[in-house]
Amino acid sequence: MDNTDDTDDELRLFREAVSGARPLKVEPQHVPKLHPKPIAKQFMRDEKQALSDSLSDNYIPAHEMESGEELLYLREGQTPNILSKLRRGFWVVQAQIDLHGLVSDEARAYVADFLSNCKKRGIRCVRIVHGKGLGSRNREPVLKHKLRSWLMQRDEVIAYAQAKPEDGGSGAVIVLLKA
């Protein structure tokens, strides 16, 4: 049996069936170009500014527990043993920043950004090195006093205490953040 006869018959039948057909007018389909999602740069700038603005230099609550020059703070409603554990180094420092060389506005924005990133990453214990003020105009720790009020204004800060001498002493603070 010869397959060419069958193939020729099928081809002839097909051509007879479509002999009156006209091609459809089809608009060419446009494939949309894929663009990367836009980055909301202004929104990001606004968020950063809001974080920075949310920290005032003049905030001092009535329940502040500072004794002399040592920085100590425990958020209202927390148990006092949290502060003693923090002072003894119970929690491991998971992240740190150094504010040396920054002016007040830069330091405030840096601290706000740092704390927000720590919160997002689930970091509980951090060290912030603010310096002892030896390089400042009056040889006074300017950032130390401002940092105190900035930290008290942050909802995620449970407590803070001056670092142990080997961790920076009076030039650094250990901060415990909410889980």
C-alpha positions in Angstrom: 0.0 0.0 0.0 1.3 3.4 -1.0 1.0 6.2 1.6 1.6 8.9 -1.0 -1.9 8.4 -2.6 -3.5 8.8 0.9 -1.5 11.9 1.6 -2.3 13.4 -1.8 -6.0 12.7 -1.3 -5.9 14.4 2.2 -4.1 17.4 0.8 -6.6 17.8 -2.1 -9.6 17.5 0.3 -8.1 20.1 2.7 -7.5 22.5 -0.2 -11.1 22.1 -1.4 -12.3 22.7 2.1 -10.4 25.9 2.6 -10.6 27.2 -0.9 -13.0 30.1 -0.1 -11.3 31.0 3.1 -9.7 34.5 3.6 -7.0 35.2 6.1 -8.2 37.0 9.2 -7.1 40.5 9.8 -5.4 40.2 13.2 -3.8 43.2 14.9 -0.3 42.5 16.0 -0.2 41.8 19.7 1.9 44.1 21.7 3.8 42.5 24.5 4.2 45.1 27.2 7.7 45.8 28.1 8.4 44.8 31.7 9.7 47.7 33.7 11.0 47.3 37.2 8.7 48.5 40.0 9.3 52.1 40.7 11.1 52.9 43.9 9.2 55.4 46.1 12.2 57.6 46.8 10.2 60.5 48.1 8.2 58.2 50.4 11.5 56.7 51.7 12.9 60.2 52.3 9.7 61.2 54.1 9.8 58.1 56.3 13.4 58.7 57.2 12.6 62.4 58.0 9.6 61.3 60.1 11.8 58.9 62.1 14.3 61.6 62.6 11.7 64.2 63.6 10.1 61.8 66.1 13.2 62.1 68.3 13.3 65.3 70.2 16.4 66.6 72.0 14.3 68.0 74.9 12.4 65.0 76.1 13.0 64.1 79.7 10.3 61.9 81.4 9.6 62.2 85.1 10.5 58.5 85.8 14.1 58.8 84.5 16.5 56.8 86.7 19.8 58.5 85.9 22.2 58.7 88.8 25.0 61.2 88.3 26.7 60.7 84.9 25.6 57.0 84.5 22.9 56.4 81.9 20.1 54.2 83.2 16.6 53.9 82.0 13.8 51.4 82.5 10.5 51.8 80.7 7.5 52.1 83.0 5.8 48.8 83.7 9.0 46.7 83.4 10.5 44.8 86.2 13.7 46.2 87.8 15.6 42.9 87.4 15.7 43.7 83.6 17.9 46.7 84.4 20.2 44.7 86.6 20.5 41.9 84.1 21.3 44.5 81.4 24.0 46.0 83.5 25.6 42.6 84.2 25.7 41.7 80.5 23.0 39.0 80.6 22.0 39.7 76.9 24.5 39.3 74.1 25.1 42.5 72.1 23.8 41.6 68.6 24.5 44.9 66.8 26.2 48.2 67.4 26.8 51.6 66.0 29.4 54.3 66.7 28.4 58.0 66.7 31.9 59.4 66.9 32.4 62.3 64.5 28.7 62.9 63.8 26.9 66.1 64.5 23.6 66.0 66.5 21.2 65.9 63.5 23.3 63.1 61.8 23.5 61.1 65.0 19.7 61.4 65.6 18.9 60.1 62.1 21.5 57.4 62.4 20.1 56.2 65.7 16.5 56.2 64.4 17.5 54.3 61.3 19.6 51.8 63.3 16.8 51.1 65.8 14.2 50.6 63.1 16.5 48.2 61.3 17.1 46.3 64.5 13.4 46.1 65.1 12.8 44.7 61.6 15.5 42.1 62.1 14.4 41.0 65.5 17.6 42.2 67.3 17.1 42.5 71.1 20.3 43.9 72.5 22.5 46.6 70.9 25.4 48.9 71.9 25.5 52.5 70.9 28.9 54.2 71.3 28.3 57.9 71.8 31.7 58.9 73.0 32.9 60.7 76.1 32.9 64.1 74.6 36.7 64.5 74.7 36.7 65.8 71.1 33.8 68.3 71.6 34.1 72.0 72.0 33.6 72.0 75.8 35.0 68.5 76.3 31.4 67.6 77.3 29.6 64.5 76.0 27.0 66.3 73.9 25.6 63.1 72.2 25.4 61.2 75.4 22.8 63.5 76.8 20.8 63.7 73.6 21.0 60.0 73.1 19.3 59.5 76.5 16.2 61.4 75.5 16.1 59.9 71.9 16.1 56.4 73.3 13.4 57.1 75.9 11.1 58.3 73.1 11.4 55.1 71.1 8.6 52.6 71.9 10.9 49.6 71.1 13.4 50.5 73.9 12.7 48.6 77.1 15.8 49.7 79.0 19.3 51.0 78.7 22.3 51.2 80.9 25.9 52.4 80.7 28.2 49.9 79.1 30.7 47.9 81.3 34.2 49.3 81.1 35.3 46.7 78.6 32.4 47.5 76.4 32.9 51.3 76.3 32.1 52.4 79.8 30.8 55.9 80.1 31.2 56.4 76.3 28.7 53.7 75.4 25.2 52.5 76.3 23.7 49.0 76.1 20.1 49.0 74.9 17.4 46.3 75.3 14.7 46.3 72.6 11.3 44.7 72.6 11.1 41.2 71.0 
